[in-house]
Amino acid sequence: MPLFEVAILTRPTKKEAEDGATEKLVFGPKAVVARDAQSAGIAAMMGDGRPVDIDMNRADVLVRPFV
């Protein structure tokens, strides 16, 4: 199975952005072995060291193949 890197960023709220806040790295990058990119993102969210208390409405899960 291929190797992927997974990271999660959270976007600031509109008010936070107006005050100068930017995206924040809350997880990773972490190496994950999975069948495809979607499975890698799910595995990162379900595995050990997963982030907790994240508003998934403001989160971006970034997955890329490890090359």
C-alpha positions in Angstrom: 0.0 0.0 0.0 1.2 3.5 -0.7 2.4 6.1 1.9 0.7 9.4 2.4 1.3 12.6 4.4 -1.8 14.0 6.2 -2.1 17.5 7.9 -5.1 19.4 9.2 -5.4 23.1 9.2 -8.2 25.2 10.8 -9.4 28.4 9.2 -10.1 31.4 11.5 -13.7 32.6 11.9 -14.6 35.8 10.0 -14.1 37.9 13.2 -10.7 36.3 13.9 -9.6 36.9 10.3 -10.6 40.5 10.6 -8.4 40.7 13.7 -5.4 39.3 11.7 -5.6 35.6 12.6 -4.5 33.1 9.9 -4.8 29.3 9.4 -3.4 27.2 12.2 -1.8 23.7 11.9 -3.5 21.4 14.4 -2.3 18.0 13.2 0.7 16.6 11.3 2.1 16.3 8.9 1.9 12.6 9.7 2.8 9.6 7.6 0.0 7.2 6.9 -0.1 3.9 5.0 -3.4 3.5 3.1 -5.0 2.3 -0.1 -5.9 5.8 -1.3 -5.9 9.5 -0.3 -9.4 9.4 1.2 -8.5 6.3 3.3 -5.4 8.1 4.5 -7.4 11.1 5.7 -9.8 8.8 7.6 -7.0 6.8 9.1 -5.4 9.9 10.4 -8.6 11.0 12.1 -9.2 7.6 13.6 -5.7 6.7 14.8 -3.5 7.4 17.8 -2.6 11.0 18.3 -5.6 12.2 16.4 -6.7 15.8 17.0 -9.6 16.3 19.3 -11.9 19.3 19.8 -11.7 20.4 16.2 -14.5 22.3 14.5 -14.6 20.2 11.3 -16.6 23.0 9.6 -13.5 25.1 9.7 -10.9 22.3 9.1 -9.0 21.5 5.9 -7.7 17.9 5.8 -4.7 17.9 3.4 -3.5 14.6 2.0 -0.6 14.1 -0.5 1.2 11.0 -1.7 4.6 10.6 -0.1 7.3 10.6 -2.9 
